Amino acid sequence: MGDQSVYALNKVNLDIASGEYISIMGPSGSGKSTLLNIIGLLDRPNSGHYELDHKNVTDLSDNQQAQIRRKKIGFVFQSFHLIPRLTAAENIEIPLILDQVPPEERQPRVNKALLDFDLQSRAKHRPAELSGGQRQRVAIARATILRPAVILADEPTGNLDHNIGAEVMLLLEGLVQTGTTLVIVTHDRDLGARAQRHIAMRDGYIVTDEI
């Protein structure tokens, strides 16, 4: 910015263990989403390195990063990011298609996801025909259909009322019980307090990291 360098992240040193449940909090512009994007292999750091499963993934090609991202990382966003013209079942199936899972294997897995997330009756409905809570359940089902090791959630309840948001959080927290690592970015202090480990950021720095 002019003659000033602005660092979205600065001197961040962070270790996340398998199966941890972490909240990342801080004001707008503190670096939360940038950190989440680097963890999710959506952004690359200008310096330093990032290891996933003890492998340096910083300098991998875009295609190599995409393959790792598809298999190991699931994303849940505030705005759902469902494909409008596809049904709930078809949205959930997309990662399986991209991973070249045979059709005869895809349908049973989609049916199980619909059952697990109480979406059987909405399987043929498109996103515009679903409530906010149903859309987020579809998004979580899609994010977890390949059984990723890590779920990254950016303001996952931001577009939901309190009661529906609480239901969505219970679904996400249930994944932790199966050994999934869950990292949530949020402005909501009550939501952040639910995590087992709490990271606070400001101006690109991690200012506290507490259990």
FENHU-V425459 format. One record per residue. RES is the residue in one letter. OMEGA is omega in radians with two decimals (NA if undefined). Layout:
RES/OMEGA ; RES/OMEGA
This chain:
M/-3.07 ; G/3.13 ; D/3.14 ; Q/3.00 ; S/3.12 ; V/-3.10 ; Y/3.08 ; A/3.02 ; L/-3.06 ; N/3.08 ; K/3.12 ; V/3.10 ; N/-2.96 ; L/3.02 ; D/3.10 ; I/-3.12 ; A/3.10 ; S/3.09 ; G/3.12 ; E/3.06 ; Y/-2.97 ; I/2.95 ; S/3.07 ; I/-3.06 ; M/3.12 ; G/3.14 ; P/3.07 ; S/-3.14 ; G/-3.09 ; S/3.13 ; G/-3.06 ; K/-3.06 ; S/3.08 ; T/3.10 ; L/3.13 ; L/3.14 ; N/3.09 ; I/3.09 ; I/-3.10 ; G/3.14 ; L/3.03 ; L/3.06 ; D/3.05 ; R/3.05 ; P/3.08 ; N/3.08 ; S/-3.06 ; G/-3.13 ; H/-3.13 ; Y/3.10 ; E/3.06 ; L/-3.05 ; D/3.07 ; H/3.10 ; K/3.11 ; N/-3.08 ; V/-3.02 ; T/-3.00 ; D/3.08 ; L/3.10 ; S/3.12 ; D/3.14 ; N/3.12 ; Q/3.09 ; Q/3.14 ; A/3.13 ; Q/3.11 ; I/-3.14 ; R/-3.09 ; R/-3.04 ; K/-2.94 ; K/-3.00 ; I/3.03 ; G/-3.09 ; F/3.03 ; V/-3.04 ; F/3.10 ; Q/-3.05 ; S/3.01 ; F/-3.14 ; H/3.01 ; L/3.11 ; I/-2.95 ; P/-3.03 ; R/-3.14 ; L/3.07 ; T/3.10 ; A/-3.13 ; A/-3.12 ; E/3.06 ; N/3.14 ; I/-3.06 ; E/-3.02 ; I/-3.13 ; P/3.12 ; L/3.10 ; I/-3.13 ; L/3.13 ; D/3.07 ; Q/3.02 ; V/-3.11 ; P/-3.10 ; P/-3.10 ; E/3.07 ; E/-3.06 ; R/-3.01 ; Q/3.08 ; P/-3.13 ; R/3.08 ; V/3.14 ; N/3.11 ; K/3.11 ; A/3.09 ; L/3.11 ; L/-3.10 ; D/-3.08 ; F/3.06 ; D/-3.10 ; L/-3.06 ; Q/-3.07 ; S/-3.11 ; R/-3.02 ; A/-3.06 ; K/-3.13 ; H/3.07 ; R/-3.06 ; P/-3.12 ; A/-3.14 ; E/-3.11 ; L/3.02 ; S/3.12 ; G/3.13 ; G/3.10 ; Q/3.11 ; R/3.13 ; Q/3.07 ; R/3.06 ; V/-3.13 ; A/3.13 ; I/3.10 ; A/3.11 ; R/-3.10 ; A/-3.02 ; T/-3.03 ; I/3.10 ; L/3.11 ; R/-3.13 ; P/3.13 ; A/-3.03 ; V/2.98 ; I/3.09 ; L/-3.07 ; A/-3.12 ; D/-3.10 ; E/-3.00 ; P/3.13 ; T/-3.03 ; G/-3.13 ; N/-3.07 ; L/3.06 ; D/-2.97 ; H/-3.05 ; N/3.12 ; I/3.09 ; G/3.12 ; A/3.10 ; E/3.13 ; V/3.14 ; M/3.10 ; L/3.09 ; L/3.14 ; L/-3.12 ; E/3.07 ; G/3.12 ; L/3.13 ; V/-3.13 ; Q/3.12 ; T/3.11 ; G/3.12 ; T/3.02 ; T/-3.10 ; L/3.11 ; V/-3.08 ; I/2.96 ; V/-3.11 ; T/2.96 ; H/-3.02 ; D/-3.08 ; R/3.14 ; D/3.12 ; L/3.13 ; G/-3.10 ; A/-3.13 ; R/-3.08 ; A/3.11 ; Q/-3.12 ; R/-3.01 ; H/3.12 ; I/3.09 ; A/-3.10 ; M/3.04 ; R/3.08 ; D/3.09 ; G/-3.14 ; Y/2.87 ; I/-3.06 ; V/3.02 ; T/3.09 ; D/-2.95 ; E/3.02 ; I/NA
